[in-house]
């Protein structure tokens, strides 16, 4: 059986598309939709984000984010959990966290 290769698009084309639920990721020219999170997954994710931020935010060490789109190195992914060291947090001119993160997280957890 002959299979037709999937159509590839550019990262720029992918980023112009509206967000989906669950999120889609762009890896190696392909769009891959993440599975819908379920109860146990969401529970662990929420607890882990809270635990990390309880330890790291007060001392301005790092900040953990759930389901944050990160675009870097020709890909755009939405890890279950992304952690950025404080000095690497993408920020706006007014010091608030940027909406678009064009940097690789320092640590991620997926699945």
GUNUMI-664244 format. One record per residue (C-alpha): z, x, y negated; residue in three letters. Coordinates in steps of 0.25 Angstrom, whole numbers, padded with zeros to 4 digits, always signed. Each point is the difference from the previous one (the first is absolute). Example, Ala and Ser with C-alpha at 12.3 -4.5 7.8 and 13.67 -1.06 7.14 Angstrom:
<recs>
+0031+0049+0018Ala
-0002+0006-0014Ser
</recs>
This chain:
<recs>
+0000+0000+0000Unk
-0004+0005-0014Unk
+0011-0002-0011Unk
-0004+0000-0014Unk
+0008+0009-0009Unk
+0009-0007-0010Unk
-0005+0000-0014Unk
+0008+0010-0009Unk
+0003-0001-0014Unk
+0005+0009-0011Unk
+0015+0001-0004Unk
-0004-0004-0014Unk
-0007-0013+0006Unk
+0012-0003+0009Unk
+0010+0002-0012Unk
-0008-0011-0008Unk
+0002-0010+0011Unk
+0012-0010-0002Unk
+0013+0003+0008Unk
+0001-0007+0013Unk
+0012-0005+0008Unk
+0003+0007+0009Unk
-0005+0012-0008Unk
-0013+0008+0004Unk
+0000+0015+0000Unk
-0012+0009-0002Unk
-0001+0011+0009Unk
-0013+0009+0004Unk
-0009-0010-0007Unk
+0005-0012+0008Unk
+0009-0012-0004Unk
+0011-0003+0009Unk
+0009-0012-0002Unk
+0015+0003+0004Unk
+0007-0010+0009Unk
+0009-0010-0006Unk
+0014+0005+0000Unk
+0010-0008+0009Unk
+0015-0003-0001Unk
+0006+0013+0006Unk
-0010+0009-0007Unk
+0003-0006-0013Unk
+0015+0000+0002Unk
-0001+0015+0004Unk
-0009+0003-0012Unk
+0009-0007-0010Unk
+0013+0007+0005Unk
-0007+0014+0000Unk
-0005-0001-0014Unk
+0014-0005-0005Unk
+0007+0012+0008Unk
-0009+0010-0005Unk
+0000-0005-0015Unk
+0016-0001+0001Unk
+0000+0015+0003Unk
-0011+0005-0008Unk
-0002-0008-0013Unk
+0014+0003-0007Unk
-0003+0015+0000Unk
-0014-0002-0004Unk
-0004+0007+0013Unk
-0011-0010+0006Unk
-0004-0015+0000Unk
-0004-0008+0012Unk
-0010-0011-0001Unk
-0005-0010+0010Unk
-0014-0004+0002Unk
-0005+0009-0011Unk
-0015+0003-0001Unk
-0002+0015-0001Unk
-0014+0005-0003Unk
-0003+0015+0002Unk
-0008+0010+0008Unk
-0012-0010+0001Unk
+0009-0011+0006Unk
+0008-0012-0004Unk
+0011-0004+0009Unk
+0012-0009-0001Unk
+0011+0006+0009Unk
+0012-0009+0004Unk
+0009+0010-0008Unk
-0004+0011-0010Unk
+0010+0010-0006Unk
-0003+0008-0013Unk
+0009+0011-0005Unk
+0005-0004-0014Unk
-0008+0011-0007Unk
-0013-0005+0007Unk
+0001-0014-0004Unk
-0013-0005-0007Unk
+0005-0005-0013Unk
-0006-0007-0012Unk
+0002+0006-0014Unk
+0012-0008-0002Unk
+0007+0005+0012Unk
-0002-0012+0009Unk
-0006+0001+0014Unk
-0015-0001+0000Unk
-0007-0011+0007Unk
-0011+0009+0006Unk
+0005+0011+0008Unk
-0011+0011+0002Unk
+0009+0009+0007Unk
+0005+0003+0014Unk
+0014-0004+0003Unk
+0010+0011+0004Unk
+0004-0008+0012Unk
-0006-0013+0007Unk
+0004-0009+0012Unk
-0010-0009+0006Unk
+0003-0009+0012Unk
</recs>
